[in-house]
Amino acid sequence: MDDVNTDSPETEDLSKDYENYSETKENLLARMEEIRSTIKEMILENETVPEIERLELKEFNVDDQRQKMHDATMEEEVSRVRDRIEMEILERCYKRDLIKRDCWDSLKVKDRAVKAFHTEHEVTNYPLKERPQSELDALKRVENKRKEELAQEYEDLSEAQSSVASSYSAELGLTHPQLYDQFSLHTTEQKMNQIVLLQDVIYRIKVALNTQFDKVYKQKGQEINRVKERNKQVKELLDELEVNEELWEPVLNDREVPERVFIVKDSEIKAEKYLTPEQEKEEERKRLEEQKRLAAKSDNVRERALDDMMDGVLEVKKESLLKAEVPEPEFIQGKPNNEWTDEEKKQFKEYEKKVKEFATEKEKYRKSLENEIKGLQKLTKEATERFDEGLKKLFERKIKSDMAICQKKMEEDLQKFEKECTLFQESHENIVADDKNQDKDFRKEFSNLHKAHVDQLYKLFKRRPRGHKSNAMDELDSQKNMPEGLNLPVWEKFCQIRRTKIDTEHQIKSTAATLAEMIASLQKRREDDLAAEKDIEQLALKLENLREEKENFLTDIPVQFLLKQGQVEVTNMDLIPDYSDSILLDRSKVEELNQTIRTLGEQKIATMVQTKDFRKGIIQVEWDNTMRRMQIEDLKNKERDIQKMRLTEDHKEYLKSDGDNRVCKQTVSMKETQALQLKNYQKDVKYRKQKIRHIQGQVAYREKKNDALDKQVQDMHVTVSQMRHIYEASATEENEAVNTEQRYQELLLVQRLKDTATYQMEKLAFLTAEMQRLKMRNVPSLTQIKYK
């Protein structure tokens, strides 16, 4: 922009015009403002007049032509802005479609998360794309080749599994049976095949984790539905109690339902919604249809009848017990107390009694509702906490899966780098071989020359430049260094061969340095990998130690006590007691426990005697009851067999034959059978009785022995108590060691006696059960003989 010359004559004239007409301009502006105010007042007045007298807004335009020009300008600007906004919207929609296609639609498994109910803990799944066909074909090719290799080498598939035995994928139970052993990867092709198999293992790990994730995700949805059902029940109970309490109701967030990103709610749009004339007509049409539908619904005879009879519901809810009241007698409000008759006073006392009973019932009902609410809320809390525990396990599984995937990727990257090193080493070896061939073929290139010239050229061929390469090579290639008698074309050929040889040597040096650097880097990566594995093991060990220390700190609390001499029964090591295996007990508690043991021992002996006498009667009654039940069952089975019996031809013939002769034969046969069975039965009963008498003798012997042992134990308790009192009365340093050893031996004897008594009681119970079983085996045979 050019600078304005304020000293020009035109500027001076313009300034004078502003000064001369400024007052006129102000007057015009004031007049225009006055006219504008008048028109606004007229418009407001026009809105208040009746509709028939009301004017249109265009009637208030002072300059129609200028208004039309202004409207046209505005329409043009609006159209331009609309086109620009539509293009921006179109551009953003296109970008949205591209992003959605590449980052969402292409995913076979969408990225989502599951969050815990009571914490901020969150677990995500693995987003997966559909595996391309080229990858599946490569995997199939590698698997077929591995099968052929294993078949040719007679290798067991279990040996191939050792290839990942030290990896986290093996701990997860997800590996590929055809993986190469880590110590048998030599060729580049084997490493490439191993990479393909490792990629398949990574995909399997992700699919396995996603499967468990889907189960947990579905379980959370089910838990939310259960919580909603319980909250619905709790809400009904709270309404009945007339309590307004806000209930906790979990919902899925946007990370758990990522599809919400593509849904725009009306509440998210802050701008006012713009409708085109066509959209306004459509909205008006829908509104009229809704009004017609509501009007038709209001004319429904069935619904009107339902509203009239039952307030619009098909089921009348039972009146709450908390809102119910005992109806008052009519005379309470109609008569004063002194005018009540004896019957009315009696009714009033019954009314007061019913009121008290009903109040008690209402309070019980209220407490039952409160307990039911607490039970439902407790059930919700326990269920959600169980889900959070399951989510923690899933998170641990996710961590292990991430570790396995990272380990596979590290192994895959390492193998790729090894392959690159192998290829570069092969390239370096090819260059070295080419250099040696050039040295060998030198004399062949100049075989047509004289041997003296060839020797001179070979010496020059071995000479190398010093200093800058380009200048030094030019000096070496100079014709002044050409041997005498040698023509120029041969010299130029020689120079070209020498240049090629020198370039090859420089390339060998460069590639050798690069190869050494790559090998060093590969070795460093291997060492870092081993160091990382050791660090992981050490960290895992430290973590386990920290957990143990934490548990010890929480449970093993150090407490300081001042103990008198004689209150510590601990072996002294170098005058310092060893409390590592000690337990601190209150003396009064020990004495109370000993007293309780003595009391319980006496009660046990008395109870055992009563039980022994009472058990005989119980066993007899149980045997009788068992026999009766088995007889009833036998009769029922016989009744069932008779009801299910069908007549055959033999039965019909049997019925037609002579009955007396047949009955006689059967009677004789049955008597013989009965006699034989009775003989066998008596023999068996005799044997069983002998065995029962033998067992009863053993039982009596054991009981006597147990009584003797119990009496001995009781005597030992008395002896121990007496010895303890004696020791406490006359404890001295001389007899302390002797009394301690004696007390220890007595305690050991008491313990052995208790063990012996326990063992004999168990054996006695076994013999009693065996005797009961032998008695029960006799019952069916008695029933069978009786009813045959």
C-alpha positions in Angstrom: 0.0 0.0 0.0 1.3 3.5 -0.9 1.9 6.1 1.8 -0.7 8.9 1.9 0.8 12.4 1.5 -0.9 14.4 4.2 0.5 17.6 2.8 -1.2 17.3 -0.6 -3.8 19.9 -1.7 -6.5 17.2 -2.1 -6.1 16.1 1.5 -6.4 19.6 2.7 -9.6 20.2 0.7 -11.1 16.9 2.1 -10.3 17.9 5.6 -12.1 21.2 5.1 -15.2 19.5 3.7 -15.3 17.3 6.8 -15.1 20.3 9.0 -17.8 22.2 7.0 -20.4 19.3 6.7 -19.8 17.5 10.0 -22.7 19.2 11.6 -25.0 18.4 8.7 -23.9 14.8 8.8 -24.7 14.5 12.5 -28.1 16.0 11.9 -28.8 13.4 9.2 -27.7 10.6 11.4 -29.9 11.8 14.3 -32.9 12.1 11.9 -32.3 8.6 10.6 -32.2 7.2 14.1 -35.4 9.0 14.9 -37.1 7.6 11.9 -35.9 4.0 12.8 -37.3 4.4 16.3 -40.6 5.5 15.0 -40.8 2.6 12.6 -40.0 0.1 15.4 -42.8 1.6 17.5 -45.2 1.3 14.6 -44.2 -2.4 14.1 -44.8 -3.1 17.8 -48.1 -1.3 17.7 -49.0 -3.3 14.6 -48.6 -6.6 16.5 -51.2 -5.5 19.1 -54.0 -4.6 16.7 -56.6 -7.1 15.5 -55.5 -9.5 12.7 -57.8 -7.9 10.2 -56.2 -4.5 10.7 -52.6 -5.9 10.9 -50.2 -4.9 8.1 -47.4 -7.0 6.7 -43.9 -6.3 7.6 -43.0 -5.3 4.0 -45.5 -2.4 4.3 -43.0 -0.7 6.7 -40.2 -0.7 4.3 -39.1 2.9 3.5 -37.1 2.0 0.4 -38.3 -1.2 -1.3 -35.6 -1.1 -4.0 -32.8 -0.8 -1.4 -34.4 -3.6 0.7 -34.5 -5.9 -2.4 -30.9 -5.1 -3.1 -30.0 -5.8 0.5 -32.0 -9.1 0.5 -30.3 -10.2 -2.8 -26.9 -9.4 -1.3 -27.7 -11.4 1.8 -29.1 -14.3 -0.2 -25.9 -14.4 -2.3 -23.8 -14.3 0.9 -25.9 -17.0 2.5 -25.6 -19.1 -0.6 -21.9 -18.7 -0.7 -21.5 -19.5 3.0 -23.8 -22.5 2.6 -21.8 -23.9 -0.3 -18.6 -23.4 1.6 -20.0 -25.1 4.7 -21.4 -28.0 2.6 -18.0 -28.5 1.0 -16.4 -28.5 4.4 -18.9 -31.0 5.6 -18.4 -33.2 2.6 -14.6 -33.1 3.1 -15.0 -34.1 6.7 -17.4 -36.8 5.8 -14.9 -38.2 3.3 -12.2 -38.1 5.9 -14.5 -39.7 8.4 -15.3 -42.5 6.0 -11.6 -43.1 5.2 -10.7 -43.2 8.9 -13.7 -45.5 9.7 -12.8 -47.8 6.8 -9.1 -48.1 7.7 -9.4 -48.0 11.5 -12.8 -49.6 12.3 -14.4 -51.5 9.4 -11.2 -53.3 8.6 -11.1 -54.7 12.2 -12.4 -58.2 12.6 -12.3 -57.8 16.4 -13.0 -54.2 17.6 -11.0 -52.5 20.2 -12.9 -52.4 23.5 -12.4 -52.6 27.2 -14.0 -54.0 30.4 -13.9 -51.9 33.5 -14.3 -53.1 37.1 -17.4 -52.2 39.1 -15.7 -50.8 42.2 -12.3 -49.7 41.0 -10.7 -47.9 38.0 -9.2 -51.2 36.9 -9.6 -51.8 33.2 -8.7 -54.6 30.8 -8.6 -54.2 27.0 -8.7 -56.8 24.3 -6.5 -57.2 21.2 -8.0 -55.5 18.1 -7.4 -57.9 15.2 -7.8 -57.6 11.4 -8.8 -60.4 9.1 -5.7 -62.4 8.3 -4.8 -61.8 4.6 -4.8 -64.7 2.3 -1.2 -64.3 1.5 -0.2 -64.7 5.1 -2.4 -67.9 5.4 -0.9 -69.3 2.2 2.6 -68.6 3.6 1.7 -70.3 6.9 0.3 -73.3 5.1 3.4 -73.6 2.9 5.7 -73.5 5.9 3.6 -76.0 7.9 3.7 -78.5 4.9 7.4 -78.0 4.6 8.0 -78.6 8.3 5.9 -81.8 8.1 8.1 -83.0 5.3 11.3 -82.1 7.2 10.1 -83.8 10.3 9.1 -86.9 8.4 12.4 -87.1 6.5 14.5 -86.6 9.7 12.4 -89.0 11.8 12.0 -86.3 14.5 9.3 -86.5 17.1 6.9 -83.5 17.1 7.4 -83.2 20.9 11.1 -82.2 20.2 9.9 -79.2 18.2 7.9 -78.0 21.2 11.2 -77.5 23.1 11.8 -74.5 20.8 9.5 -72.4 23.0 9.7 -74.3 26.2 11.4 -71.4 27.9 9.0 -68.8 26.6 5.8 -67.3 28.2 3.7 -68.7 25.4 4.5 -72.2 26.6 3.2 -71.3 30.1 0.0 -70.1 28.4 -0.4 -73.4 26.6 -0.3 -71.7 23.2 2.5 -72.7 20.8 3.0 -74.2 17.4 4.0 -77.9 17.3 6.2 -77.3 14.2 8.4 -74.5 15.5 12.1 -74.9 15.0 14.3 -75.6 17.9 16.1 -72.4 18.9 19.5 -74.1 18.5 18.8 -75.5 15.0 18.2 -72.2 13.1 21.1 -72.1 10.7 19.9 -71.1 7.2 18.1 -68.0 6.2 15.2 -70.0 5.0 14.8 -71.6 8.4 14.8 -68.2 10.1 12.2 -66.9 7.6 10.0 -69.9 8.2 10.4 -69.5 12.0 9.2 -65.8 11.7 6.0 -67.0 9.9 5.4 -69.6 12.6 6.0 -67.0 15.4 3.5 -64.7 13.8 1.0 -67.4 13.9 1.7 -68.0 17.6 1.2 -64.3 18.3 -2.1 -64.4 16.5 -3.2 -67.5 18.5 -2.2 -65.8 21.8 -4.4 -62.7 20.9 -7.3 -64.9 19.8 -7.2 -66.9 23.1 -7.1 -63.7 25.2 -10.0 -62.2 23.2 -12.0 -65.4 23.8 -11.7 -65.0 27.5 -12.3 -61.3 27.2 -15.6 -61.9 25.4 -16.7 -64.2 28.2 -15.9 -61.6 30.8 -17.6 -58.9 28.7 -20.7 -60.9 28.4 -20.6 -61.7 32.1 -20.5 -58.0 32.9 -23.6 -57.4 30.8 -25.4 -60.2 32.6 -24.3 -58.8 36.0 -25.6 -55.3 35.1 -28.9 -56.8 34.1 -29.1 -58.7 37.4 -28.2 -55.5 39.3 -31.0 -53.7 37.5 -33.5 -56.4 38.4 -32.4 -56.3 42.1 -32.6 -52.5 42.0 -36.1 -52.7 40.7 -37.1 -54.9 43.6 -35.3 -52.7 46.0 -37.0 -49.6 44.6 -40.4 -51.3 45.1 -39.5 -52.1 48.7 -38.2 -48.5 49.3 -41.4 -47.1 47.8 -43.4 -49.3 50.2 -41.3 -48.0 53.1 -41.7 -44.4 51.7 -37.9 -44.0 51.7 -36.2 -41.9 49.0 -32.8 -43.4 48.4 -30.6 -43.2 45.4 -29.5 -46.6 44.2 -26.2 -47.5 42.6 -26.7 -48.8 39.0 -23.7 -49.5 36.9 -23.6 -48.7 33.2 -21.2 -49.4 30.4 -18.9 -46.5 29.4 -17.7 -45.4 26.0 -14.6 -47.6 26.2 -16.7 -50.6 26.7 -19.2 -49.7 24.0 -17.0 -48.0 21.3 -19.8 -48.0 18.8 -21.2 -45.0 20.6 -18.5 -42.9 18.9 -20.6 -43.1 15.7 -23.8 -42.1 17.4 -24.5 -38.4 17.8 -27.2 -37.6 20.4 -29.4 -34.5 20.2 -28.0 -33.4 23.6 -24.5 -33.2 22.1 -25.6 -30.6 19.5 -25.5 -27.2 21.1 -26.5 -25.2 18.0 -30.2 -24.7 17.1 -31.4 -27.2 14.6 -32.1 -25.7 11.2 -35.0 -27.2 9.1 -35.6 -26.6 5.5 -39.1 -25.8 4.3 -39.5 -29.5 3.2 -38.3 -30.7 6.6 -40.7 -28.4 8.4 -43.6 -29.8 6.3 -42.5 -33.3 7.2 -42.3 -32.5 10.9 -45.8 -30.9 10.8 -47.1 -34.0 9.0 -45.7 -36.3 11.7 -47.1 -34.1 14.4 -50.6 -34.2 13.0 -50.4 -38.0 12.6 -49.4 -38.3 16.2 -52.3 -36.2 17.3 -54.7 -38.4 15.2 -53.2 -41.5 16.8 -53.7 -40.2 20.3 -57.2 -39.1 19.5 -58.0 -42.5 18.1 -56.5 -44.1 21.2 -58.6 -41.9 23.5 -61.8 -43.2 21.7 -60.9 -46.8 22.4 -63.9 -48.3 24.3 -61.9 -51.0 26.0 -59.3 -48.6 27.4 -62.0 -46.2 28.6 -63.8 -49.0 30.3 -60.5 -50.1 31.9 -59.9 -46.5 33.1 -63.4 -46.3 34.5 -63.2 -49.6 36.4 -59.6 -50.1 37.4 -57.8 -46.8 36.8 -56.1 -48.1 33.7 -54.5 -51.2 35.0 -55.4 -54.9 34.6 -54.1 -55.8 38.1 -55.0 -54.0 41.3 -52.0 -54.0 43.6 -52.5 -55.2 47.2 -52.6 -52.3 49.7 -49.4 -52.1 51.6 -49.5 -53.3 55.2 -47.6 -50.2 56.3 -50.4 -47.9 55.0 -53.3 -49.9 56.4 -55.0 -48.9 59.6 -57.4 -50.6 62.0 -60.9 -49.0 61.5 -62.2 -47.2 64.4 -65.7 -48.1 65.9 -68.4 -45.6 64.8 -69.3 -44.6 68.4 -65.8 -43.1 69.1 -66.5 -40.0 67.0 -70.2 -39.9 67.7 -70.3 -40.1 71.5 -68.2 -38.8 74.4 -66.5 -41.3 76.7 -68.9 -41.0 79.6 -71.9 -42.0 77.4 -70.4 -45.3 76.2 -72.2 -48.5 77.1 -70.5 -51.5 78.6 -70.6 -53.2 75.2 -69.0 -50.1 73.5 -66.3 -50.0 76.2 -65.6 -53.6 75.6 -65.3 -52.9 71.8 -63.0 -50.0 72.5 -60.7 -52.2 74.6 -60.6 -54.8 71.8 -59.9 -51.9 69.3 -56.9 -50.8 71.4 -55.6 -54.3 71.6 -55.9 -54.7 67.8 -54.1 -51.4 67.3 -51.2 -52.6 69.4 -51.0 -56.0 67.7 -51.3 -54.3 64.3 -48.5 -51.9 65.2 -46.3 -54.8 66.3 -47.0 -56.6 63.0 -46.3 -53.4 61.0 -42.9 -53.1 62.7 -42.0 -56.7 62.0 -43.1 -56.2 58.4 -41.0 -53.1 58.2 -37.9 -54.9 59.5 -38.5 -57.8 57.1 -38.5 -55.3 54.2 -35.4 -53.6 55.5 -33.6 -57.0 55.8 -34.7 -58.0 52.4 -33.3 -54.7 51.0 -30.0 -55.3 52.8 -29.9 -58.8 51.5 -30.4 -57.7 47.9 -27.8 -55.0 48.2 -25.4 -57.4 49.8 -26.0 -59.9 47.0 -25.3 -57.1 44.4 -22.1 -56.1 46.2 -20.8 -59.7 46.4 -21.6 -60.5 42.8 -19.9 -57.3 41.5 -16.9 -58.0 43.8 -16.6 -61.5 42.4 -16.7 -60.1 38.9 -13.9 -57.7 39.9 -11.8 -60.6 41.1 -12.4 -62.4 37.8 -11.4 -59.3 36.0 -8.1 -59.2 38.0 -7.4 -62.7 36.8 -8.1 -61.7 33.2 -5.7 -58.7 33.7 -3.0 -61.1 34.9 -3.6 -63.2 31.8 -3.4 -60.1 29.6 -0.1 -59.2 31.2 1.3 -62.7 30.5 0.0 -62.5 26.9 1.7 -59.1 26.4 4.9 -60.6 27.8 4.6 -63.6 25.5 3.9 -61.4 22.5 6.7 -59.0 23.3 9.0 -62.0 23.7 7.9 -63.4 20.3 8.4 -60.0 18.7 11.8 -59.6 20.2 12.7 -63.1 19.0 11.3 -62.3 15.6 13.3 -59.0 15.3 16.4 -60.8 16.4 15.9 -63.5 13.8 15.3 -60.8 11.1 18.6 -59.1 12.2 20.4 -62.4 12.1 19.0 -63.0 8.6 20.3 -59.5 7.5 23.7 -60.3 9.0 23.8 -63.6 7.2 22.9 -62.0 3.8 25.4 -59.2 4.3 28.1 -61.8 5.3 27.3 -63.7 2.1 27.7 -60.5 0.1 31.0 -59.8 1.8 32.3 -63.3 1.0 31.2 -62.9 -2.6 33.2 -59.6 -2.9 36.3 -61.3 -1.3 36.0 -64.2 -3.7 35.7 -61.7 -6.6 38.8 -59.9 -5.4 40.7 -63.2 -5.3 39.5 -64.1 -8.8 40.7 -60.7 -10.1 44.2 -61.4 -8.7 44.2 -64.9 -10.3 43.0 -63.7 -13.7 45.4 -60.9 -14.0 48.0 -62.8 -16.0 45.3 -64.3 -18.2 44.2 -60.8 -19.2 47.7 -60.0 -20.6 48.7 -63.5 -21.8 49.5 -62.0 -25.3 52.3 -59.8 -23.9 55.9 -60.6 -23.2 56.6 -62.1 -19.8 58.8 -59.2 -18.8 56.0 -56.8 -19.5 53.5 -58.9 -17.6 55.9 -59.0 -14.6 56.3 -55.2 -14.7 52.5 -54.7 -15.0 51.9 -57.1 -12.0 54.3 -55.1 -9.9 52.5 -52.0 -10.8 49.2 -53.8 -10.2 50.2 -54.5 -6.6 51.2 -50.8 -6.1 48.7 -48.8 -4.1 48.3 -45.0 -4.1 49.1 -42.8 -1.1 47.2 -39.7 0.0 44.0 -38.6 -1.7 42.6 -41.4 -3.8 41.6 -39.5 -6.9 44.8 -37.5 -7.3 47.0 -40.5 -6.4 45.2 -42.7 -8.9 45.6 -40.1 -11.6 49.4 -40.0 -10.8 49.5 -43.8 -11.0 47.6 -43.9 -14.2 49.9 -41.3 -15.8 51.7 -42.4 -19.0 55.1 -41.6 -17.4 54.6 -44.7 -15.3 53.9 -46.9 -18.4 56.7 -49.4 -19.0 58.7 -49.0 -22.2 57.6 -50.9 -25.2 54.0 -51.0 -24.0 51.3 -49.5 -26.2 48.7 -47.1 -24.9 45.5 -49.3 -25.2 47.1 -52.0 -23.1 48.1 -49.4 -20.5 44.6 -48.0 -20.4 43.2 -51.6 -19.9 45.7 -52.2 -17.2 44.7 -49.0 -15.4 41.0 -49.9 -15.6 41.7 -53.3 -14.1 43.8 -51.8 -11.4 41.1 -49.2 -10.5 38.5 -52.0 -10.3 40.9 -54.0 -8.1 41.4 -51.0 -5.8 37.7 -50.3 -5.6 37.0 -53.9 -4.7 39.6 -53.8 -1.9 38.1 -50.6 -0.5 34.7 -52.2 -0.7 36.0 -55.3 1.2 37.3 -53.0 3.9 34.1 -51.1 4.1 31.9 -54.2 4.2 34.2 -55.9 6.7 33.9 -53.0 9.0 30.1 -52.9 8.6 29.9 -56.7 9.1 32.0 -56.5 12.2 29.7 -53.8 13.5 26.6 -55.8 12.7 28.0 -58.9 14.3 28.9 -56.8 17.4 25.5 -55.3 17.4 23.9 -58.8 17.1 26.0 -60.1 19.9 25.0 -57.1 22.0 21.3 -57.7 21.3 21.7 -61.3 22.3 23.5 -60.3 25.5 20.8 -57.7 26.2 18.1 -60.4 25.6 19.8 -62.7 28.1 20.3 -59.9 30.5 16.6 -58.9 30.2 15.6 -62.5 30.9 17.8 -62.6 34.0 16.4 -59.2 35.1 12.9 -60.5 34.7 13.7 -63.6 36.8 15.3 -61.5 39.4 12.4 -59.0 39.5 9.9 -61.9 39.8 12.0 -63.3 42.7 12.2 -59.9 44.3 8.4 -59.4 43.8 7.7 -62.7 45.5 10.1 -61.8 48.4 8.3 -58.4 48.7 5.0 -60.2 48.9 6.3 -62.5 51.6 7.7 -59.6 53.6 4.4 -57.7 53.2 2.5 -60.7 54.6 5.0 -61.0 57.4 4.7 -57.3 58.2 0.9 -57.6 58.3 0.8 -60.7 60.5 4.1 -60.8 62.5 3.9 -57.7 64.7 6.7 -57.2 67.2 5.5 -56.7 70.8 7.7 -56.0 73.9 7.0 -57.8 77.2 8.7 -57.8 80.6 8.6 -61.4 81.9 9.7 -62.6 85.3 12.0 -65.4 85.9 10.2 -68.7 85.8 7.5 -67.6 83.4 9.5 -68.4 80.3 9.7 -72.1 79.4 12.2 -71.8 76.6 15.6 -73.5 76.2 18.5 -71.2 76.8 21.2 -71.0 74.2 24.4 -69.3 75.5 22.3 -67.7 78.3 20.0 -66.1 75.7 16.6 -67.7 75.2 15.6 -68.7 71.7 12.1 -67.3 71.0 12.0 -68.3 67.3 9.5 -71.2 67.9 7.9 -69.7 71.1 4.2 -68.8 71.7 3.2 -66.2 74.3 0.4 -67.4 76.5 -1.3 -65.9 79.5 -0.9 -68.0 82.6 -4.5 -67.6 83.7 -5.6 -68.7 80.3 -3.5 -71.9 80.6 -4.9 -72.6 84.0 -8.5 -72.0 82.8 -7.9 -74.3 79.9 -6.5 -77.0 82.1 -9.5 -76.7 84.4 -11.8 -76.8 81.5 -10.0 -79.9 80.2 -10.5 -81.7 83.6 -14.1 -80.7 83.7 -14.8 -81.8 80.2 -12.9 -85.1 80.8 -15.1 -85.9 83.8 -18.2 -85.0 81.8 -17.0 -87.1 78.9 -16.5 -90.1 81.1 -20.0 -89.8 82.5 -21.5 -89.2 79.1 -19.7 -92.2 77.6 -21.2 -94.4 80.3 -24.7 -93.0 79.6 -24.1 -93.3 75.9 -23.0 -96.9 76.2 -26.2 -97.8 78.0 -28.4 -95.8 75.8 -26.8 -96.9 72.6 -27.8 -100.5 73.2 -31.4 -99.5 73.3 -31.0 -97.3 70.2 -29.3 -100.2 68.3 -32.1 -102.5 69.2 -34.8 -100.0 68.1 -32.9 -99.2 64.9 -32.6 -102.9 64.1 -36.3 -103.4 64.6 -37.1 -100.3 62.5 -34.8 -101.5 59.8 -36.4 -104.9 59.8 -39.9 -103.3 59.6 -38.8 -101.0 56.8 -37.3 -103.9 54.8 -40.5 -105.9 55.4 -42.6 -103.0 54.1 -40.3 -102.7 51.1 -40.5 -106.4 50.5 -44.3 -106.4 50.6 -44.4 -103.4 48.2 -42.1 -105.2 45.8 -44.3 -108.3 45.9 -47.4 -106.2 45.4 -45.8 -104.5 42.5 -44.7 -107.8 41.0 -48.3 -109.2 41.4 -49.7 -106.1 39.7 -47.3 -106.4 36.8 -47.8 -110.2 36.4 -49.2 -111.3 33.0 -50.9 -114.6 32.2 -49.2 -116.8 29.7 -50.3 -120.0 28.0 -48.6 -122.0 30.7 -50.5 -120.2 33.3 -53.8 -120.8 31.5 -53.0 -124.5 31.2 -52.0 -124.6 34.9 -55.4 -123.1 35.8 -57.2 -125.8 33.7 -55.4 -128.7 35.2 -56.3 -130.7 38.4 -55.7 -128.4 41.4 -55.4 -130.9 44.3 -52.7 -133.0 42.7 -50.7 -130.0 41.7 -51.1 -128.4 45.2 -49.9 -131.6 46.9 -46.7 -131.7 44.7 -46.0 -128.1 45.3 -46.6 -128.4 49.0 -44.1 -131.3 49.3 -41.5 -129.4 47.2 -42.0 -126.2 49.2 -41.7 -128.1 52.5 -38.4 -129.7 51.4 -37.1 -126.3 50.2 -38.3 -124.7 53.4 -36.6 -127.3 55.5 -33.3 -126.9 53.6 -33.4 -123.2 53.8 -34.3 -123.3 57.5 -31.3 -125.5 58.1 -29.0 -123.2 56.2 -30.6 -120.2 58.0 -30.1 -121.7 61.4 -26.5 -122.6 60.5 -25.9 -119.0 59.3 -27.6 -117.6 62.4 -25.5 -119.7 64.6 -22.3 -118.5 62.9 -23.4 -114.9 63.0 -24.3 -115.2 66.7 -20.9 -116.6 67.4 -19.3 -113.8 65.5 -21.5 -111.2 67.3 -20.5 -112.7 70.7 -16.9 -112.5 69.7 -17.2 -108.9 68.6 -19.2 -108.1 71.8 -16.4 -109.6 73.8 -13.8 -107.5 72.0 -16.0 -104.4 72.5 -16.3 -105.2 76.3 -12.6 -105.7 76.5 -11.9 -102.5 74.7 -14.4 -100.6 76.9 -12.8 -101.9 80.0 -9.4 -101.0 78.7 -10.6 -97.6 77.7 -12.1 -97.1 81.2 -8.8 -98.1 82.7 -6.9 -95.7 80.4 -9.4 -92.9 81.1 -9.0 -93.4 84.8 -5.3 -93.5 84.3 -5.5 -90.3 82.3 -7.5 -88.7 85.1 -5.0 -89.8 87.7 -2.2 -88.4 85.5 -4.1 -85.1 85.3 -4.3 -85.0 89.1 -0.7 -86.0 89.4 0.3 -83.3 86.9 -1.7 -80.7 88.8 -0.2 -81.8 92.1 3.3 -81.7 90.6 2.7 -78.3 89.2 1.5 -76.9 92.6 4.5 -78.6 94.3 6.8 -77.1 91.6 5.4 -73.7 92.0 5.7 -73.9 95.9 9.2 -75.2 95.9 10.8 -74.2 92.6 14.5 -73.8 93.2 17.5 -73.7 90.9 18.7 -77.2 92.0 15.6 -79.1 91.1 14.4 -76.9 88.2 16.0 -79.0 85.5 14.9 -82.3 87.1 11.3 -81.1 87.5 11.3 -79.8 84.0 12.4 -83.1 82.5 9.9 -85.0 84.7 7.0 -82.7 83.7 8.0 -83.1 80.1 8.0 -86.9 80.4 4.6 -86.8 82.2 3.2 -84.6 79.4 4.5 -87.0 76.8 2.9 -89.9 78.7 -0.4 -88.0 78.9 -0.2 -87.4 75.2 0.5 -91.0 74.4 -2.4 -92.1 76.6 -4.7 -89.7 74.8 -3.5 -91.0 71.4 -4.1 -94.6 72.6 -7.6 -93.8 73.9 -8.4 -92.1 70.6 -7.2 -95.0 68.6 -9.1 -97.5 70.7 -12.3 -95.4 70.5 -11.9 -95.4 66.7 -11.4 -99.1 66.7 -14.4 -99.5 69.0 -16.6 -97.5 66.6 -15.4 -99.6 63.7 -16.2 -102.8 65.5 -19.7 -101.4 66.4 -20.3 -100.5 62.8 -19.2 -103.9 61.7 -21.5 -105.6 64.2 -24.4 -103.4 63.0 -23.6 -104.3 59.4 -23.6 -108.0 60.2 -26.9 -107.7 62.0 -28.5 -105.9 59.0 -27.4 -108.7 56.7 -29.5 -111.1 58.6 -32.8 -109.2 58.1 -33.5 -109.9 54.4 -33.0 -113.6 54.8 -35.5 -113.7 57.8 -38.0 -111.7 55.8 -37.6 -113.9 52.7 -38.1 -117.1 54.7 -41.1 -115.7 56.5 -43.0 -114.7 53.4 -42.1 -117.6 51.1 
